[in-house]
Amino acid sequence: MIQLKAGQNIPLTGEVVRFSAKAEAALDVSALVVAENLKVFSSDDFVFYNQPGTAGVALAADGVTITLADVRPDAKAVLLVVSADPAAPPSGDGLGPVTATLSENGSATAEFAMASTAGETALICLEVYRRGPAWKLRAVGQGYAGGLAVLLTAHGVDVDGDAAPPAPAPQPDAHTVADPLADDATSGAPLEVGHGLERLWMVFEDAARSAAALVSAREYAAKRLDHELSLAVSDPATRNTPAAEEARRAAQQRNDELIAVAEHNHQRDADQLRRELAEADRVLPPALASWDSPAWDKPPAASDGIRLGELYALDRGPLRIPYCVPVPLNRPLWIDTESTRAVAPVVGALLARLLATTPQRRALVDIIDLTDAFSGFTGLLAPVLNGPPVTDHADISARLQALVDAAELAELAYSSGAFTPPSEHRVLLAADFPHGYQSSDAQRIGALMARGDLIGLSTVIVGANESDSADATVALLSQSCRHLPTVGGTPLFDPWTGSAWQLDLDMLPQEPGQQARFLRTR
C-alpha cells in the first residue's frame, strides 16, 4: 500500500474505489461531486448521511464507495471529506491526526496521514479526479477551522437548504493542513483558499511527471544503444561482417522505436494537458488566467494565487505550463535584475494580478521606486496607493516601519485572542534593493516576512540576487525569498521530479488602454 504525501497523485486502475478514514475523534464521512471549478452542480451532488447517494457515489458503512464508470460524465472530480460528528464534537484541537485510506476492488491501495494543527473540524482528505479517459487519486489534506459548513459553502452547496447537515456556525478562517507548498505557511490566520491554484499545480505536476518519463526513456535508450553497439563490435574477427552490421542496425531500430513510443506518450499527455489548460483558462479568476482570458472582462473574482508566467522546455515540445504561487505572498517574490526599469513590465503584471486577487477587500499599495522606473503605470494605481511612491532613500525607513508597526499590532491582537482577519490586501513593492536602503531596512522587511500575513501583506522585491551578500541580514533575506530569474537560460526545477524548466515571466502590455484594463483599482 502506498503512503501518500500531500499533493502526490497516483493512477487508479480499479472500477470501484472505497474511501474510509479513522481518527481519535468521531468522524462523519461524505463526498462532493464537482465540476471543473470544484463546485457542485447542485446540492444533489453532496453525499452524506441524509442524502446517501448520487450517480456513481454512495455512502456505505463508515465509508464512501465510488463506481467510476457511473459518475456523471461532466464531473471533474469527487472530493472525499471527513468532518466532526455533531453528536460527539472534538476538543479545541480539532480532529487531530486523521488517516484516510482508499481501496480499489476491495484491496487497500493508498493511505494518507494528516495532522490537524489549527482546530480544523472538516478536511478534504482525497480527490478522485479525471485525467483524460482515466481516473487518478490525489492527496489533498485541506482543512477548514470553520467546519463542514464553510467547506460546503466553498464548494457551492447551499448550507441553508434541505440537503445541508447540521453544523456549527461558520468562521471566517481556514487552514491548509497539508499544503504541497508548505514552505509558504506561517503562524498567522490565512484566508480560506479556493482551488484555482491547486488545479494549475495538478496540471504542472502531471506535466513534470510526463517530462521525467520522457527524459528517463531517452537516457535509457541511449545507454542501451551504446551497450548494444559495443557488443556488436567487441570481437575484432566479426566487427566488419554482415552479422555485425545487422546487429548494429537492429540496435538502432530498437533505440528509435523506444524513443518513438516515449515521445508519443509524452505528446499524448501534453495534448491532454493543453486541452485542460484551455478549458481552465475560461473559468479561472483573472489573477490566474492569461491576458487573453474572458475573465478580465467579467466582474472581479477572488483568487487563491497569482500567475507569474509560463514554464516550458524546448527539448520536450511546445507545452507551456502556467507558473503560479499562493497569495498573499508571505514568502516574498524577488525579481532578479540589475536594471529595475528593464523589468517594469514584469512588475506591472505582478501588480495587476495581485490587485485582482481580493476584489472584496480594499487594496493598499506601498511602492519604493528610487529610479522612477514605474512611472509609466503608477498613475493608474493612484486610487490604491498608500501615499506617493518613495523616490528618496531618506523616506524608505519610515514607510517600512509603518508596515512593521501595523503587523506588530496585529500580532498582539492575535496573541490575545482578539485578532480578526485583515480587511485589506496590502502590497509592498521594494525596488532597487538593497541600494539606498539601510541595513535596518532589511531587518524590517524580514520582520514583515514573519508577520506580514497578519495584515494581508504581499511583498515583491526587485534587485540583483543578494544571496551571497557580505551583509548577513541582506543575504538571509535574499535566501528566504522566491527568486524569479530574468536572464534567459536560468533553469527552475519542479519539486516532484527535479526536471528543468525555463520561465517566461508575464509582462504587462504597454498599450495604455490595455494597462487600464488589467490594472483594476476598483
N, C-alpha and C positions, 0 to 999 in steps of 0.2 A: 504493500500500500504506500502510495506517495504521500510524503509530508509536505504540504504546500506552504509557500511563503506568500506574504501579501503581494498582490499584483501578478503572481505566477499563473499561467494558464496551461492546460493540457487538453488534448483532443479527447472526445468521448466516442466510444465505439459501440456501446450498448444501445438497445432500443428503448429500454426502460431504466430510468435512474431514480434513486430514492435518497432524499435528504433527511438527516436526523442530526440532533445536537444534544449536548449534555453540559451541565454547569452545576455549581453548588446551589445556585438559586433555582427556583421553579421556573420553567420556561414554557412559553407558547411558541409554536412554530407556525409559519404562514408563508405565503408566496404571492408575488406580484407578476403578472404577465404584462410586459411593457413594450412600447413601440421604440422606434429609433431614438426618440428624445427621452427615453427612460421614464415615460409616464404611461399609466394605464389607459386603455382605450375607453373603459368605463369602469364603474365600481364593481361590475360583474367579474372583473379580472383580478380581484383581490380574493385569494383563497384563504379562509381561516375557519374557526370552529363554528361560526354562524352561517357560513357560506362555503361548504367543504369541497366544492369542485367547480371547475370550468374546463373548457376544451383542452384535454391532454394533461391537466394538472388536478391532482386530488389529494385531499388531506386524509392521511391514514393514521393508524395508531402511533402517536409520537413522531410522526414524520410526514413528509410530502413526497408523493410519487409523481413522476413526470413521464408520460408516454410521448416520446419526442415527435413521432410521426403525426400525433393527433393535436399538437399545439397549433393554435390558429396560424395560418401561413404568413400573415402580415406582422406577427410578433417578432421583435428583435431578440428578446431575452426573457428569462424567468429569474427574478430575484428571490433568493431564499433567505428568509428572515427569522430571527428569534426575538422575543420580547418578554418582559417580565409578566408572570402570571398575575393578573389583578387580584386573584384570591390569596396570593402569597407574595406580596411585594418584597423586593430585596432591601438590603440595608442601604445606607447612604453611599456605599461604594459601587452601586450599580450591580450589574450582572456578575461581575468578577470574571475569572477565567472561563472561556467558552470553547468547546471543541466541536467543530462541525465535521460530519462525515458524509461522503457521497458514495453510494453503491451503484454498480452497473449490473443489471441482470442478476441481482441477488448477491454479488460479491463486492466487498468494500474496495473502492478504487483509490480514494484520496481522503486525506484528513487535514484540517486546517485549524490551528490553535490560535486563539485571540485572547487578549487581556484587556478588560475594561478598566481604564485608568482615570476616567473623569466623570464617573457617575452615570454612564450611559445605561439606559434601560431598554434599548432596542438596537439591534445590529443587523445590517445586511451582511450575512456571512459569505455567501457564494453567489455566483451568477452563472447560469447556464445560458449560453448565447450562441446565436447562429454565426457561422463564418462560411459564407457561400452556401453550398448544399449540406455542409456538415455542421456538427454541434461541438462546442468547446466548453470547458469549465474554467472559471476564474475565481481566485481567492480575493475577496473584497475587504471585509473587515471594517466597514464604515459604521460608526456608532452615532447614536442620537441621544444626548442627555435629556432632550425634551420628550423622549419616549416614542411609543408607536404612533401617536397622533401626529407628531412632527414628521416622522418618516413617511407616513401615508400621505400627508399633505404635499410633501416634496415630490411625490410620485403621482400626483393627480387624483388621489382618492378623496372623495367628499366625506370628511370625518363626521359631518353632521347628518349624513344620510343613514338609511336603514342598514347598509352594509357595514358600517363602521363599528368596531368593537369598543367597549368601554375603555377609556384610557385617561391618565392624568392630564391636567391642563398643560398645553404645550408651553415650552420655554424657548427663549429666542436663540439658545446656543446649541451647537452640536460639535462633536469632536471626532476626528478620524482616529480610530483605534489602531489600525494597521495600514498606514499610508505608504505606497511604494515610493513616495517622495518624502520619506520621513525626515530627511535632513532639513526640511523646511518647517518642521513643527516647533512650537515654542510653548512656554508655560502660560500664555495668556488665554483669552476666551475667544477663539476664532469664530467667525460667522459660519453658519451652516453652508456647506458647499453644494453645488449642483453636480452635473455629470458630464458636461461637455468636455472638460479636461480629461476625465477618466476615459471617455470614448476615444479621444485622439491618442492618448497614451496606449490604449489597447491596440490601435492600428500600428503605432510606432513599434510596439513590442513584436507584433506579428511580422512586420517588415524586417525587424532586426533578426528574428529567428530564421526567416526565409533567406536573408542575406548571408547569415552564418552558414546555413546549409549549402548554399551555392559555393561559398569560399572553401568550405571543407571538402566538397566534392572536387573542385578544381585542384586543390592541393593533393588529395588522394590520387587523382588521375595522373598528375604529373609524377608523383613518386612511383606509382605502379608502372607507368610508361618507361621511366628511367631504369627501373629494375629489370623489366622485360627486355628492353633493348640491350642492356648489359649482358643478360643471359644469352641473347641471340648472337653476340659477337665474342663471347668469352672463350670459345675454342678456336684457336688460330687455324685449325685444319678445316673448319666448316664455315668460318665467318663470311666467306665470299661465295658461298654456294647458293643455289636456288632455295634450299630449305631455310637458310638463314634469312634470305630476303623475304620469304613468305612469313617467317616468324616476326620480322620487323613490321611487315605490312599488317599482320593480324594484331600486333600490339598497338599500332597506331589506330587501327579501326576500333578496337575496344576502348581506347582512350577517347576517341571522337564520340563514340556512342554514349559513354558515361557522361561526358561533358554536355552533350546534346540533351540528355534526359534531365540533368540538373538544371540547365538553363531553361528548358521547357517548364519544369516545375516552378522555377523562380518567376518566370514570365506569367504563368497562370496565377500565382499568388499576387504578383504586382498588379495584374489586370483587375483582380477582385478588390484589392485594396484601393486602387484608383476609383473604382465604382463606389466603394463605401465612402471615400472622402468626398466625392462629388455629391453624393446624397446628403452627407452630413453638413456640407458647406451651405446647403439651402436652409438648414434648420438651426445651425449653431448661432449663438449670440454674436454680435459684432466683434467683441473683443477676441474671439477665437476664429472668426471667419476671415476669408480672403477679402481683398478690396473689392472684388467683383461680386461678392455675395449680395443677394437682395436684402439681407439683414440690415444693411446700412441705410436703407430707405424705409424701414419699418419702425414702429415705436421701440424705444430702447428696451433691451432685455438684459437682466443681470447675468454675470458670468463668474465661474469659479477659477478662471485662469485667463491668461493672455497669450496670444500668438506672437512669437518673436521673429519667425522666418520659416525657411524650408530647409530640410536636410536631404541630401542626395549623395550618390556615389556613382560617378560616370562609368566606372568599370562594371557596374551592376545594373545598368539600364537607366531609363528615364524617370523612374518612380521618384516622386518628391513628397516628403512627409512633413506636415506642419510640426514645427518645434514650439512647444507651449510649456508654460510654467504656471504654478499656482499664484493666486493673489489673495491677500496683499503680499507684497514682496518682502516678507520678513527676512529672507536672505537676499541682500541687495544684488541687483544686476550691475556688473561692472563692464562698461564698453571699452575694450582695449583700443586705444588710438593715441597717436602723437599729435593729432590735429582735431580739436573739438569741432571746428567748422566743417571738416570733411564728413563728420558723422551726424550732422544736424538733421538730415532726412530720417536717419535711423531713430534718433531721439524723438523726432516728431511723431513717428509711427508708434513708438512706445507710449508716448503721452496720449495719443488718440485712443489706443486700446485700453490704457489704464482708466481714462475718464469714462470709457464705455462699460466698465465692469459693474458699477453700482449706481444705476440711474436713480434709485430710490433714496440715495444718500447724497448729501452736499459734498462737493469736491473742493479741496483746498490744496493749491499747488505752491510750493516754495522752490524758486529757481535761483541757483548760484551760477552766474554766467559772466565770468571776468573778461572774456574776449568778445562779448556781444555776438556770439555765434548763432543764437537762436532768435534774433530779432525778426527773422522772416515770418515767424508764426506766433510769437508771444503776444502780439496784438489780439489775435483770435482767442487767447486764453484769459484776457482781462477779467471776465466775469468770475473766474475761479482762482485767480492769483491771490495769494495771501501776502499782499504787499508787492511792490515793484521788484523785478529781478535784481538780485545783488550783483552789482558790477564793480564794486570797490572791495578789495580784500579786507579793509578795516571793518566792514559790516558783516563778515561771514560769521564770526563767533556769536554775535548777538542773535542772529537768525537761527543758528543751530541750537543755541541754549534755550530759546523759547520752545522749541520742539521737545528738547530733553525735559524741561520743566513740566510740560503737559504730560509726557509719558510717565514721569515720576509720580505726579498726582494720580494718574490712572492706576499705577501700581499700588499706591497706598489704598485707594478705594478697593482694589481687588483683594488686597491682603485683609482688609477689614470687613469683607463681605458686602460692601456697598457698591460694587462695580456694576455698571451697565454697559452693554456693548456699544462701541463708538457709533455715533450718528453721522460721522463724517468719514470720507475716504481722503486721506492726506497723501500727497506725493511730494517727496523731496528729490530734486534733481541737482546733484552736486557736480558741476562740470569743472574741467581744468584741474582736477585733483591730482596731486597734493600741492601744486604750485599756487602760492598766495595764501595757503591755509596754514594755521599754526598747528603744532603738534597736538595741542589740546583739542583742536577741531576733529582730529582723527579719533580721539577718545570719545568725543561727543557722538560722532557717527557710530562708533562701536556701541555706545550705550543705547542708541536708537535701534541697533540690531537686536539687542536683548529685550527691549521693552516697547518697541515701536508698534507691535501688533495690538497693543492695548489702546492705541489711539488710531488704529486703522491705517498705519503708515506703510507706504511702498517707497523704497529707496532705489534710486538709479545714480550710479557714479560714472563719470566719464573721465578717462585719462589713461596714461600708459600703465601697463601692468607693473605693480609695485611689490609683487610677492617676494622679491629679493632685495627690497629696500634696506638701507642701513638703519633706518628708523624702525625699531621693532614694532611700534604701535601701528605704523602705516603698513608694514609688511604683514602683520597679523590680520589687519582689516582686509587687505587685498586677498589674502589666502582664504578668508572666510566668505568671500563673495562668489557668485556665479559669473564667470567671465564669458563675455561674448567676443570672439575674435572678429576683427575687421580686415585682416590680411588674408588674402587667398592662400589656400593650401594648408591652413591650420586645421587639423582634424579635431573632431569631437568623437567620443566613444560612447556607444549606448551602454546602459547599465546591465543589460541582460546577457549579451554575448561578447561585448568588447569590440564590436565591429566599428570600423572607422567611417565617419560621415563628414561631408563638407556642409557648411552652413551659409546660406544666403539670407542675410537679415532683411526683413521688410523695411521699406523706405516710404515715408510719407510723400505722396505725389506733390509736385511743385506747383501745379496749376492752382491759382488762388481759389477758384470755385470748388475744386476737389478738396483742398485743405479745409475749407469751411465745412464741407460735407462730413469729413471724418473727425475733425476736432470739435466734437459736440461738447458744449459747455452748459447746455440747458436741457 
